[in-house]
């Protein structure tokens, strides 16, 4: 097994010596790909942070609305609200 590894190492060294421009091209491509992936990762992390902020804002809004007591006279609420046809002092249930 170690002998196979030594043969691979020697073969790789020969290839590097005989093909330096090909190796350079390969390294440059890998570097460019890594930079693109890093940029994409930063974009995704920024998007995640934005989504987390939006979720927190929505939860805060939900808590604010849940804490309000609705004192709308019966029959004056537009059709489609969850409390239409309910009591004259409806509460929003999430």
Order of alpha helices (4+ residues) and beta strands (2+ residues): alpha-alpha
